[in-house]
Amino acid sequence: MADDLRSRFTEAMKASMLAKDAPRTSAIRMVMAKLKDADIAARPAAERVPDEQIVAMLRGMVKSRRESAEMYAQGKRPELAAKEEAEIAVIEGFLPQQMDAAATEAAVAAAVAEAGATGIKEMGKVMAVLRARHAASLDMAKAGPLVKAALGG
């Protein structure tokens, strides 16, 4: 699967270059550079980082761009905020489809039951179950408050 995601990056790069879509090409280049850095950092243990780590890397890139976009918007720089939003859209195109609200709530309820959690002190157990079952399709930042509420926190 990692090769599939890597090949998607390459194909998207070729397509955006042929379409002369400079902003998209730039965003994809950033993703590929970040992935190359991750591969280099993982070298002693593995030649290439696995798909799960690529997805986590992409989520981190989206998160940092969201923070930047908010800062630009607060700083009255809408053109820079728009550039960050455009990069977010490109990066999110490579991420797996996210669960909707109903599916997220169902996954949280199932994880609480599976972990046998009864109180807020067991939130870590529930989050570990969620991460193990739904890491690719669930935004853990959105799941946290739902888990907290389900455990009475």
DSSP file with accessible surface (Angstrom, degrees, kcal/mol):
  #  RESIDUE AA STRUCTURE BP1 BP2  ACC     N-H-->O    O-->H-N    N-H-->O    O-->H-N    TCO  KAPPA ALPHA  PHI   PSI    X-CA   Y-CA   Z-CA
    1    1 A M     >        0   0  159      0, 0.0     4,-2.2     0, 0.0     5,-0.2   0.000 360.0 360.0 360.0 -35.3    0.0    0.0    0.0
    2    2 A A  H  >  +     0   0   22      1,-0.2     4,-2.7     2,-0.2     5,-0.2   0.909 360.0  50.8 -59.9 -39.8    2.9    2.4    0.7
    3    3 A D  H  > S+     0   0  102      1,-0.2     4,-2.8     2,-0.2    -1,-0.2   0.870 107.0  55.2 -63.6 -35.5    4.0    2.0   -2.9
    4    4 A D  H  > S+     0   0   83      2,-0.2     4,-2.0     1,-0.2    -2,-0.2   0.941 110.8  43.5 -62.5 -45.8    0.4    2.8   -4.0
    5    5 A L  H  X S+     0   0    9     -4,-2.2     4,-2.0     2,-0.2    -2,-0.2   0.922 114.5  50.5 -66.6 -42.0    0.4    6.1   -2.0
    6    6 A R  H  X S+     0   0   22     -4,-2.7     4,-2.0     1,-0.2    -1,-0.2   0.905 110.5  49.0 -61.8 -42.0    3.9    6.9   -3.3
    7    7 A S  H  X S+     0   0   52     -4,-2.8     4,-2.9     1,-0.2     5,-0.2   0.862 106.7  56.8 -68.5 -31.6    2.9    6.2   -6.9
    8    8 A R  H  X S+     0   0   94     -4,-2.0     4,-2.5     2,-0.2    -1,-0.2   0.902 106.3  50.3 -63.1 -39.7   -0.2    8.4   -6.3
    9    9 A F  H  X S+     0   0    2     -4,-2.0     4,-2.3     2,-0.2    -2,-0.2   0.944 112.6  46.4 -60.9 -47.1    2.2   11.3   -5.3
   10   10 A T  H  X S+     0   0   55     -4,-2.0     4,-2.5     2,-0.2    -2,-0.2   0.928 114.0  46.9 -63.0 -46.2    4.3   10.7   -8.5
   11   11 A E  H  X S+     0   0  112     -4,-2.9     4,-2.6     1,-0.2    -1,-0.2   0.902 112.6  50.0 -63.4 -41.3    1.2   10.5  -10.8
   12   12 A A  H  X S+     0   0   14     -4,-2.5     4,-2.6    -5,-0.2    -1,-0.2   0.891 109.9  51.7 -65.0 -37.3   -0.3   13.6   -9.2
   13   13 A M  H  X S+     0   0   23     -4,-2.3     4,-2.3     2,-0.2    -2,-0.2   0.948 110.8  47.1 -63.8 -46.9    3.0   15.5   -9.7
   14   14 A K  H  X S+     0   0  109     -4,-2.5     4,-2.5     1,-0.2    -2,-0.2   0.930 113.7  48.4 -60.3 -45.5    3.2   14.5  -13.3
   15   15 A A  H  X S+     0   0   57     -4,-2.6     4,-2.1     1,-0.2    -1,-0.2   0.912 112.3  47.3 -63.4 -42.9   -0.5   15.5  -13.9
   16   16 A S  H  <>S+     0   0    3     -4,-2.6     5,-2.7     2,-0.2     4,-0.3   0.867 112.0  50.6 -69.7 -33.2   -0.1   18.9  -12.2
   17   17 A M  H ><5S+     0   0   92     -4,-2.3     3,-1.1    -5,-0.2    -2,-0.2   0.926 111.2  48.0 -68.6 -42.1    3.1   19.7  -14.1
   18   18 A L  H 3<5S+     0   0  148     -4,-2.5    -2,-0.2     1,-0.3    -1,-0.2   0.865 112.4  49.3 -64.4 -35.1    1.4   18.8  -17.4
   19   19 A A  T 3<5S-     0   0   74     -4,-2.1    -1,-0.3    -5,-0.2    -2,-0.2   0.486 109.4-127.7 -80.9  -3.5   -1.6   21.0  -16.4
   20   20 A K  T < 5 +     0   0  181     -3,-1.1     2,-1.2    -4,-0.3    -3,-0.2   0.873  52.2 158.1  56.0  39.8    0.9   23.8  -15.5
   21   21 A D     >< -     0   0   63     -5,-2.7     4,-2.7     1,-0.2     5,-0.2  -0.731  16.2-179.2 -94.4  85.1   -0.8   24.0  -12.1
   22   22 A A  H  > S+     0   0   70     -2,-1.2     4,-2.7     1,-0.2     5,-0.2   0.889  75.0  50.3 -59.6 -44.6    2.0   25.7  -10.2
   23   23 A P  H  > S+     0   0   88      0, 0.0     4,-2.2     0, 0.0    -1,-0.2   0.936 114.5  44.4 -62.5 -42.1    0.3   25.9   -6.7
   24   24 A R  H  > S+     0   0   85      2,-0.2     4,-2.6     1,-0.2     5,-0.2   0.926 113.3  51.0 -66.3 -42.6   -0.7   22.2   -6.8
   25   25 A T  H  X S+     0   0    9     -4,-2.7     4,-2.6     1,-0.2    -1,-0.2   0.927 110.2  50.3 -59.9 -43.3    2.8   21.1   -8.1
   26   26 A S  H  X S+     0   0   51     -4,-2.7     4,-2.0    -5,-0.2    -1,-0.2   0.919 110.7  48.6 -61.6 -44.2    4.4   23.1   -5.3
   27   27 A A  H  X S+     0   0    1     -4,-2.2     4,-2.0     2,-0.2    -1,-0.2   0.916 112.4  47.9 -64.7 -41.8    2.2   21.5   -2.6
   28   28 A I  H  X S+     0   0    0     -4,-2.6     4,-2.8     1,-0.2     5,-0.2   0.902 108.9  54.4 -67.6 -37.8    2.9   18.0   -4.0
   29   29 A R  H  X S+     0   0  132     -4,-2.6     4,-2.5    -5,-0.2    -1,-0.2   0.896 107.1  51.5 -60.0 -41.2    6.6   18.7   -4.1
   30   30 A M  H  X S+     0   0   58     -4,-2.0     4,-2.5     2,-0.2    -1,-0.2   0.913 110.1  48.9 -61.5 -43.2    6.5   19.7   -0.4
   31   31 A V  H  X S+     0   0    0     -4,-2.0     4,-2.5     2,-0.2    -2,-0.2   0.940 112.7  47.3 -60.9 -46.7    4.7   16.4    0.4
   32   32 A M  H  X S+     0   0   60     -4,-2.8     4,-2.3     1,-0.2    -2,-0.2   0.881 111.9  50.2 -66.1 -36.1    7.3   14.4   -1.5
   33   33 A A  H  X S+     0   0   52     -4,-2.5     4,-2.4     2,-0.2    -1,-0.2   0.922 110.9  48.9 -66.6 -42.7   10.2   16.3    0.1
   34   34 A K  H  X S+     0   0  104     -4,-2.5     4,-2.2     1,-0.2    -2,-0.2   0.903 111.4  50.3 -63.5 -39.8    8.8   15.7    3.6
   35   35 A L  H  X S+     0   0   10     -4,-2.5     4,-2.6     2,-0.2    14,-0.2   0.907 108.7  51.5 -65.2 -40.5    8.4   12.0    2.7
   36   36 A K  H  X S+     0   0  137     -4,-2.3     4,-2.5     1,-0.2    -2,-0.2   0.921 109.3  50.6 -62.9 -41.5   12.0   11.8    1.5
   37   37 A D  H  X S+     0   0  103     -4,-2.4     4,-2.6     1,-0.2    -1,-0.2   0.910 110.3  49.9 -60.1 -42.3   13.1   13.3    4.8
   38   38 A A  H  X S+     0   0   30     -4,-2.2     4,-1.7     2,-0.2    -2,-0.2   0.901 110.1  50.4 -64.9 -41.1   11.0   10.7    6.7
   39   39 A D  H  < S+     0   0   22     -4,-2.6     4,-0.4     2,-0.2    -2,-0.2   0.923 111.4  48.4 -61.4 -42.8   12.6    7.9    4.6
   40   40 A I  H >< S+     0   0   80     -4,-2.5     3,-1.2     1,-0.2    -2,-0.2   0.923 110.4  51.0 -64.9 -41.9   16.1    9.2    5.4
   41   41 A A  H 3< S+     0   0   83     -4,-2.6    -1,-0.2     1,-0.3    -2,-0.2   0.829 112.2  47.6 -64.7 -29.9   15.3    9.5    9.1
   42   42 A A  T >X S+     0   0   23     -4,-1.7     4,-3.1     1,-0.2     3,-0.9   0.461  81.7 109.8 -89.7   0.0   14.0    5.9    9.1
   43   43 A R  T <4  +     0   0  127     -3,-1.2    -1,-0.2    -4,-0.4    -2,-0.1   0.814  68.6  54.8 -52.6 -46.3   17.0    4.5    7.3
   44   44 A P  T 34 S+     0   0  127      0, 0.0    -1,-0.2     0, 0.0    -2,-0.1   0.916 123.1  28.6 -58.6 -35.4   18.8    2.5   10.0
   45   45 A A  T <4 S+     0   0  102     -3,-0.9     2,-0.3     1,-0.3    -2,-0.2   0.870 133.5   5.9 -91.0 -41.6   15.6    0.6   10.7
   46   46 A A     <  -     0   0   42     -4,-3.1    -1,-0.3    -7,-0.2     3,-0.1  -0.988  55.4-134.3-145.0 153.7   13.8    0.6    7.4
   47   47 A E  S    S+     0   0  134     -2,-0.3     2,-0.3     1,-0.2    -4,-0.1   0.874  95.6  18.0 -75.7 -36.5   14.4    1.7    3.8
   48   48 A R  S    S-     0   0  123     -6,-0.1    -1,-0.2    -5,-0.1    -9,-0.1  -0.988  83.7-111.9-136.5 146.0   11.0    3.3    3.5
   49   49 A V        -     0   0    6     -2,-0.3   -10,-0.1   -14,-0.2     5,-0.0  -0.467  42.2-108.6 -74.3 146.0    8.4    4.5    6.0
   50   50 A P    >>  -     0   0   53      0, 0.0     4,-1.7     0, 0.0     3,-0.6  -0.247  29.1-101.7 -73.1 166.2    5.2    2.4    6.0
   51   51 A D  H 3> S+     0   0   19      1,-0.3     4,-2.6     2,-0.2     5,-0.2   0.847 119.4  58.8 -55.6 -40.2    1.8    3.7    4.8
   52   52 A E  H 3> S+     0   0  139      1,-0.2     4,-2.2     2,-0.2    -1,-0.3   0.896 107.1  47.5 -60.4 -40.0    0.5    4.4    8.3
   53   53 A Q  H <> S+     0   0  106     -3,-0.6     4,-2.5     2,-0.2    -1,-0.2   0.851 109.0  54.0 -70.6 -32.6    3.5    6.8    8.9
   54   54 A I  H  X S+     0   0    1     -4,-1.7     4,-2.7     2,-0.2    -2,-0.2   0.937 109.4  48.2 -65.1 -43.3    2.9    8.5    5.6
   55   55 A V  H  X S+     0   0   10     -4,-2.6     4,-2.5     1,-0.2    -2,-0.2   0.927 112.0  49.0 -62.7 -43.8   -0.8    9.1    6.6
   56   56 A A  H  X S+     0   0   61     -4,-2.2     4,-2.3     2,-0.2    -1,-0.2   0.911 110.6  51.3 -61.9 -39.9    0.3   10.5   10.0
   57   57 A M  H  X S+     0   0   24     -4,-2.5     4,-2.2     1,-0.2    -2,-0.2   0.932 110.1  49.0 -62.3 -45.1    2.9   12.7    8.2
   58   58 A L  H  X S+     0   0    0     -4,-2.7     4,-2.3     1,-0.2    -2,-0.2   0.908 109.9  51.4 -61.9 -41.7    0.2   14.1    5.9
   59   59 A R  H  X S+     0   0   52     -4,-2.5     4,-2.7     1,-0.2    -1,-0.2   0.900 109.2  51.0 -62.5 -40.0   -2.1   14.7    8.8
   60   60 A G  H  X S+     0   0   39     -4,-2.3     4,-2.5     2,-0.2    -1,-0.2   0.900 108.8  51.2 -63.3 -39.6    0.6   16.6   10.6
   61   61 A M  H  X S+     0   0    8     -4,-2.2     4,-2.0     2,-0.2    -2,-0.2   0.909 111.0  48.2 -64.4 -40.3    1.2   18.7    7.4
   62   62 A V  H  X S+     0   0    6     -4,-2.3     4,-2.5     2,-0.2    -2,-0.2   0.938 111.0  51.3 -64.4 -44.4   -2.5   19.5    7.3
   63   63 A K  H  X S+     0   0  133     -4,-2.7     4,-2.2     1,-0.2    -2,-0.2   0.929 110.3  47.4 -59.9 -46.0   -2.6   20.5   11.0
   64   64 A S  H  X S+     0   0   52     -4,-2.5     4,-2.2     1,-0.2    -1,-0.2   0.891 112.4  50.1 -66.4 -35.2    0.4   22.8   10.7
   65   65 A R  H  X S+     0   0   30     -4,-2.0     4,-2.8     2,-0.2    -1,-0.2   0.877 108.0  53.2 -70.6 -34.3   -1.1   24.5    7.6
   66   66 A R  H  X S+     0   0  100     -4,-2.5     4,-2.2     2,-0.2    -2,-0.2   0.922 110.0  48.2 -63.1 -43.3   -4.5   25.0    9.4
   67   67 A E  H  X S+     0   0  102     -4,-2.2     4,-2.2     2,-0.2    -2,-0.2   0.920 112.8  48.2 -62.5 -42.7   -2.6   26.7   12.2
   68   68 A S  H  X S+     0   0   44     -4,-2.2     4,-2.8     1,-0.2     5,-0.2   0.916 109.5  52.5 -63.7 -42.9   -0.8   28.9    9.8
   69   69 A A  H  X S+     0   0    3     -4,-2.8     4,-2.5     1,-0.2    -1,-0.2   0.907 109.4  49.6 -61.1 -41.1   -4.0   29.8    7.9
   70   70 A E  H  X S+     0   0  117     -4,-2.2     4,-2.5     2,-0.2    -1,-0.2   0.923 111.5  48.8 -62.9 -43.2   -5.6   30.8   11.2
   71   71 A M  H  X S+     0   0  123     -4,-2.2     4,-2.0     1,-0.2    -2,-0.2   0.911 112.0  48.4 -64.3 -41.8   -2.6   33.0   12.0
   72   72 A Y  H  <>S+     0   0   80     -4,-2.8     5,-2.8     2,-0.2    -1,-0.2   0.907 111.1  50.6 -64.7 -40.1   -2.6   34.6    8.6
   73   73 A A  H ><5S+     0   0   60     -4,-2.5     3,-1.4     1,-0.2    -2,-0.2   0.921 111.9  47.0 -64.4 -42.5   -6.4   35.3    8.8
   74   74 A Q  H 3<5S+     0   0  137     -4,-2.5    -1,-0.2     1,-0.3    -2,-0.2   0.837 110.0  54.3 -65.9 -31.9   -5.9   36.9   12.3
   75   75 A G  T 3<5S-     0   0   46     -4,-2.0    -1,-0.3    -5,-0.2    -2,-0.2   0.256 118.1-113.1 -86.4  11.9   -3.0   38.9   10.8
   76   76 A K  T < 5S+     0   0  177     -3,-1.4    -3,-0.2     1,-0.1    -2,-0.1   0.889  77.8 129.3  58.4  44.2   -5.2   40.2    8.0
   77   77 A R    >>< +     0   0  118     -5,-2.8     4,-2.1     1,-0.1     3,-0.6  -0.621  21.7 164.0-123.4  69.7   -3.3   38.4    5.3
   78   78 A P  H 3> S+     0   0   91      0, 0.0     4,-2.6     0, 0.0     5,-0.2   0.819  71.7  59.8 -62.0 -28.9   -6.1   36.6    3.4
   79   79 A E  H 3> S+     0   0  100      2,-0.2     4,-1.6     1,-0.2     5,-0.1   0.902 109.0  43.4 -67.9 -36.5   -3.9   35.8    0.4
   80   80 A L  H <> S+     0   0   45     -3,-0.6     4,-2.1     2,-0.2    -1,-0.2   0.882 112.8  52.2 -74.0 -37.5   -1.5   33.8    2.5
   81   81 A A  H  X S+     0   0   13     -4,-2.1     4,-2.5     1,-0.2    -2,-0.2   0.916 108.8  51.3 -62.4 -40.9   -4.4   32.1    4.4
   82   82 A A  H  X S+     0   0   60     -4,-2.6     4,-2.3     1,-0.2    -1,-0.2   0.888 107.2  53.3 -64.5 -37.3   -5.9   31.1    1.0
   83   83 A K  H  X S+     0   0  109     -4,-1.6     4,-2.0     2,-0.2    -1,-0.2   0.928 109.9  47.5 -63.7 -43.2   -2.5   29.7   -0.1
   84   84 A E  H  X S+     0   0   21     -4,-2.1     4,-2.4     1,-0.2    -2,-0.2   0.913 110.9  51.5 -63.3 -42.7   -2.4   27.5    3.0
   85   85 A E  H  X S+     0   0   99     -4,-2.5     4,-2.2     1,-0.2    -1,-0.2   0.890 108.2  52.0 -62.3 -38.4   -6.0   26.4    2.5
   86   86 A A  H  X S+     0   0   50     -4,-2.3     4,-1.9     2,-0.2    -1,-0.2   0.910 109.7  48.9 -64.8 -40.1   -5.2   25.4   -1.1
   87   87 A E  H  X S+     0   0   10     -4,-2.0     4,-2.6     1,-0.2     5,-0.2   0.897 108.5  54.1 -65.9 -38.9   -2.2   23.3    0.1
   88   88 A I  H  X S+     0   0    4     -4,-2.4     4,-3.1     1,-0.2     5,-0.2   0.926 106.8  51.6 -59.0 -45.1   -4.5   21.7    2.7
   89   89 A A  H  X S+     0   0   63     -4,-2.2     4,-1.1     1,-0.2    -1,-0.2   0.910 111.0  47.5 -60.5 -41.5   -7.0   20.7   -0.1
   90   90 A V  H  < S+     0   0   15     -4,-1.9     3,-0.5     2,-0.2     4,-0.4   0.951 114.7  45.3 -64.7 -48.1   -4.1   19.1   -2.1
   91   91 A I  H >X S+     0   0    1     -4,-2.6     3,-1.9     1,-0.2     4,-0.5   0.922 109.3  54.9 -64.1 -43.6   -2.7   17.2    0.9
   92   92 A E  H >< S+     0   0   78     -4,-3.1     3,-0.9     1,-0.3    -1,-0.2   0.779  94.3  71.0 -63.1 -23.5   -6.2   16.0    2.0
   93   93 A G  T 3< S+     0   0   50     -4,-1.1    -1,-0.3    -3,-0.5    -2,-0.2   0.734  99.8  47.2 -63.3 -20.7   -6.7   14.6   -1.4
   94   94 A F  T <4 S+     0   0    9     -3,-1.9    -1,-0.2    -4,-0.4    -2,-0.2   0.561  94.8  94.5 -95.2 -11.3   -4.1   11.9   -0.5
   95   95 A L  S << S-     0   0   26     -3,-0.9     3,-0.1    -4,-0.5    42,-0.1  -0.512  85.7 -99.8 -81.4 151.0   -5.6   11.1    2.9
   96   96 A P        -     0   0   45      0, 0.0    -1,-0.1     0, 0.0    -2,-0.1  -0.288  54.5 -81.6 -62.4 154.0   -8.1    8.2    3.3
   97   97 A Q        -     0   0  172      1,-0.1     2,-0.2    -4,-0.1    -4,-0.0  -0.337  51.5-126.5 -58.8 131.9  -11.8    9.2    3.5
   98   98 A Q        -     0   0   66     -3,-0.1    40,-0.2     1,-0.1    39,-0.1  -0.542  22.7-104.1 -82.9 149.9  -12.6   10.4    7.0
   99   99 A M        -     0   0   44     38,-2.7    40,-0.2    -2,-0.2    -1,-0.1  -0.408  35.4-122.3 -66.4 147.0  -15.5    8.9    9.1
  100  100 A D     >  -     0   0  104     -2,-0.1     4,-2.5     1,-0.1     5,-0.2  -0.264  35.0 -92.1 -81.7 177.0  -18.6   11.1    9.4
  101  101 A A  H  > S+     0   0   70      1,-0.2     4,-2.6     2,-0.2     5,-0.2   0.900 124.8  49.2 -59.9 -43.7  -19.9   12.2   12.8
  102  102 A A  H  > S+     0   0   69      1,-0.2     4,-2.3     2,-0.2    -1,-0.2   0.923 113.0  46.7 -64.2 -43.7  -22.3    9.2   13.2
  103  103 A A  H  > S+     0   0   38      2,-0.2     4,-2.5     1,-0.2    -1,-0.2   0.887 111.4  52.5 -66.1 -36.6  -19.6    6.7   12.3
  104  104 A T  H  X S+     0   0   13     -4,-2.5     4,-2.6     2,-0.2    -2,-0.2   0.938 109.8  48.0 -64.0 -45.8  -17.2    8.4   14.7
  105  105 A E  H  X S+     0   0  114     -4,-2.6     4,-2.5     1,-0.2    -2,-0.2   0.905 112.3  49.6 -62.3 -39.5  -19.7    8.3   17.5
  106  106 A A  H  X S+     0   0   62     -4,-2.3     4,-2.5     2,-0.2    -1,-0.2   0.913 110.8  49.6 -65.6 -41.0  -20.4    4.6   16.8
  107  107 A A  H  X S+     0   0    8     -4,-2.5     4,-2.4     2,-0.2    -2,-0.2   0.904 111.1  49.9 -64.6 -39.5  -16.6    3.8   16.7
  108  108 A V  H  X S+     0   0    5     -4,-2.6     4,-2.6     2,-0.2    -2,-0.2   0.941 111.1  48.7 -64.1 -45.6  -16.2    5.6   20.1
  109  109 A A  H  X S+     0   0   62     -4,-2.5     4,-2.2     1,-0.2    -2,-0.2   0.917 113.0  47.7 -61.0 -43.1  -19.0    3.7   21.7
  110  110 A A  H  X S+     0   0   57     -4,-2.5     4,-2.8     1,-0.2    -1,-0.2   0.901 111.8  49.9 -65.3 -39.5  -17.6    0.4   20.4
  111  111 A A  H  X S+     0   0    3     -4,-2.4     4,-2.6     2,-0.2     6,-0.2   0.891 109.2  51.4 -67.5 -38.8  -14.1    1.3   21.6
  112  112 A V  H  X>S+     0   0   25     -4,-2.6     5,-1.6     2,-0.2     4,-1.0   0.943 113.8  45.0 -62.2 -44.3  -15.5    2.2   25.1
  113  113 A A  H  <5S+     0   0   77     -4,-2.2     3,-0.4    -5,-0.2    -2,-0.2   0.924 113.8  48.9 -65.1 -44.5  -17.3   -1.1   25.2
  114  114 A E  H  <5S+     0   0  101     -4,-2.8    -1,-0.2     1,-0.2    -2,-0.2   0.890 113.8  45.5 -64.2 -39.3  -14.2   -3.1   24.0
  115  115 A A  H  <5S-     0   0   23     -4,-2.6    -1,-0.2    -5,-0.2    -2,-0.2   0.661 102.9-133.6 -77.7 -15.4  -11.9   -1.4   26.4
  116  116 A G  T  <5 +     0   0   47     -4,-1.0    -3,-0.2    -3,-0.4     2,-0.2   0.797  42.5 173.0  66.9  27.7  -14.4   -1.9   29.3
  117  117 A A      < +     0   0   11     -5,-1.6    -1,-0.2    -6,-0.2     3,-0.1  -0.469  20.6 169.7 -74.9 137.6  -13.8    1.7   30.3
  118  118 A T        +     0   0  128     -2,-0.2     2,-0.3     1,-0.2    -1,-0.1   0.516  60.5  28.8-121.8 -13.1  -16.0    3.1   33.0
  119  119 A G  S >  S-     0   0   23      1,-0.0     3,-2.0    34,-0.0    -1,-0.2  -0.922  84.1 -97.2-146.5 171.5  -14.4    6.4   33.9
  120  120 A I  G >  S+     0   0   69     31,-0.4     3,-1.8    -2,-0.3     4,-0.2   0.765 113.2  70.5 -63.2 -24.7  -12.3    9.2   32.5
  121  121 A K  G 3  S+     0   0  207      1,-0.3     3,-0.3     2,-0.1    -1,-0.3   0.701  95.6  55.0 -67.2 -16.6   -9.1    7.6   34.0
  122  122 A E  G <> S+     0   0   46     -3,-2.0     4,-1.6     1,-0.2     3,-0.4   0.181  71.8 110.2-101.0  17.5   -9.4    4.9   31.3
  123  123 A M  H <> S+     0   0   47     -3,-1.8     4,-2.7     1,-0.2     5,-0.2   0.882  73.1  59.0 -60.6 -36.9   -9.5    7.4   28.4
  124  124 A G  H  > S+     0   0   54     -3,-0.3     4,-2.2    -4,-0.2    -1,-0.2   0.892 103.2  51.7 -60.2 -40.4   -6.1    6.2   27.3
  125  125 A K  H  > S+     0   0  118     -3,-0.4     4,-2.0     2,-0.2    -1,-0.2   0.925 111.4  47.1 -61.4 -45.6   -7.2    2.6   26.9
  126  126 A V  H  X S+     0   0    0     -4,-1.6     4,-2.6     1,-0.2    -2,-0.2   0.924 111.5  50.2 -64.3 -43.5  -10.2    3.8   24.7
  127  127 A M  H  X S+     0   0   26     -4,-2.7     4,-2.7     1,-0.2    -1,-0.2   0.888 108.5  53.5 -63.6 -36.5   -8.0    6.0   22.6
  128  128 A A  H  X S+     0   0   54     -4,-2.2     4,-2.4    -5,-0.2    -1,-0.2   0.913 109.3  48.3 -64.4 -41.1   -5.5    3.1   22.1
  129  129 A V  H  X S+     0   0   23     -4,-2.0     4,-2.4     2,-0.2     5,-0.3   0.936 112.5  48.7 -63.6 -45.5   -8.4    0.9   20.8
  130  130 A L  H  X S+     0   0    0     -4,-2.6     4,-3.2     1,-0.2    -2,-0.2   0.921 111.6  49.2 -59.8 -44.4   -9.6    3.6   18.5
  131  131 A R  H  X S+     0   0  131     -4,-2.7     4,-1.1     1,-0.2    -1,-0.2   0.909 112.5  48.1 -63.1 -40.9   -6.0    4.2   17.1
  132  132 A A  H  < S+     0   0   77     -4,-2.4    -1,-0.2    -5,-0.2    -2,-0.2   0.890 122.3  33.2 -67.1 -38.9   -5.6    0.4   16.6
  133  133 A R  H  < S+     0   0  140     -4,-2.4    -2,-0.2    -5,-0.2    -1,-0.2   0.830 135.3  16.7 -86.7 -37.3   -8.9    0.0   14.8
  134  134 A H  H  X S+     0   0   51     -4,-3.2     4,-1.5    -5,-0.3     3,-0.3   0.043  72.9 131.3-132.0  28.5   -9.5    3.3   12.9
  135  135 A A  T  < S+     0   0   45     -4,-1.1     3,-0.2     1,-0.2     5,-0.2   0.870  80.0  44.1 -55.3 -40.1   -6.1    5.1   12.7
  136  136 A A  T  4 S+     0   0   47      1,-0.2    -1,-0.2    -5,-0.1    -2,-0.1   0.850 122.4  33.7 -76.2 -32.8   -6.4    5.8    9.0
  137  137 A S  T  4 S+     0   0   35     -3,-0.3   -38,-2.7   -39,-0.1     2,-0.5   0.407 105.7  74.3-107.7   3.4  -10.0    6.9    8.8
  138  138 A L     <  -     0   0    2     -4,-1.5     2,-0.9   -40,-0.2     3,-0.1  -0.967  70.0-136.8-125.2 129.1  -10.5    8.7   12.2
  139  139 A D    >>  -     0   0   43     -2,-0.5     4,-1.7   -40,-0.2     3,-0.9  -0.735  16.1-159.0 -80.9 108.7   -9.3   12.1   13.2
  140  140 A M  H 3> S+     0   0   36     -2,-0.9     4,-2.1     1,-0.3    -1,-0.2   0.808  88.1  61.9 -63.8 -27.8   -8.0   11.4   16.7
  141  141 A A  H 34 S+     0   0   77      1,-0.2    -1,-0.3     2,-0.2    -2,-0.0   0.857 109.2  41.8 -66.4 -33.4   -8.3   15.1   17.7
  142  142 A K  H <> S+     0   0  142     -3,-0.9     4,-0.8     1,-0.2    -1,-0.2   0.786 112.4  55.0 -81.6 -28.3  -12.0   15.0   17.0
  143  143 A A  H  X S+     0   0    0     -4,-1.7     4,-2.6     1,-0.2     5,-0.2   0.856  93.9  70.8 -73.2 -32.8  -12.4   11.6   18.7
  144  144 A G  H  X S+     0   0   11     -4,-2.1     4,-2.6     1,-0.2     5,-0.2   0.917  99.0  44.4 -52.9 -53.7  -10.8   12.8   22.0
  145  145 A P  H  > S+     0   0   83      0, 0.0     4,-2.4     0, 0.0    -1,-0.2   0.870 113.4  52.4 -61.7 -33.9  -13.7   15.1   23.1
  146  146 A L  H  X S+     0   0   57     -4,-0.8     4,-2.5     2,-0.2    -2,-0.2   0.908 110.2  47.5 -66.9 -40.1  -16.2   12.4   22.2
  147  147 A V  H  X S+     0   0    0     -4,-2.6     4,-1.9     2,-0.2     6,-0.2   0.931 111.5  51.5 -64.8 -44.4  -14.4    9.8   24.2
  148  148 A K  H  <>S+     0   0  107     -4,-2.6     5,-3.5    -5,-0.2    -2,-0.2   0.924 112.0  46.0 -57.8 -46.1  -14.2   12.2   27.2
  149  149 A A  H ><5S+     0   0   71     -4,-2.4     3,-1.5     1,-0.2    -1,-0.2   0.910 110.5  53.3 -64.7 -41.5  -17.9   12.9   27.0
  150  150 A A  H 3<5S+     0   0   60     -4,-2.5    -1,-0.2     1,-0.3    -2,-0.2   0.828 110.0  48.5 -64.6 -29.0  -18.7    9.1   26.7
  151  151 A L  T 3<5S-     0   0   16     -4,-1.9   -31,-0.4    -5,-0.1    -1,-0.3   0.321 122.2-105.9 -93.6   6.2  -16.7    8.5   29.8
  152  152 A G  T < 5       0   0   70     -3,-1.5    -3,-0.2     1,-0.2    -2,-0.1   0.774 360.0 360.0  79.8  26.9  -18.4   11.3   31.7
  153  153 A G      <       0   0   62     -5,-3.5    -1,-0.2    -6,-0.2    -5,-0.0  -0.349 360.0 360.0 -94.2 360.0  -15.5   13.7   31.6
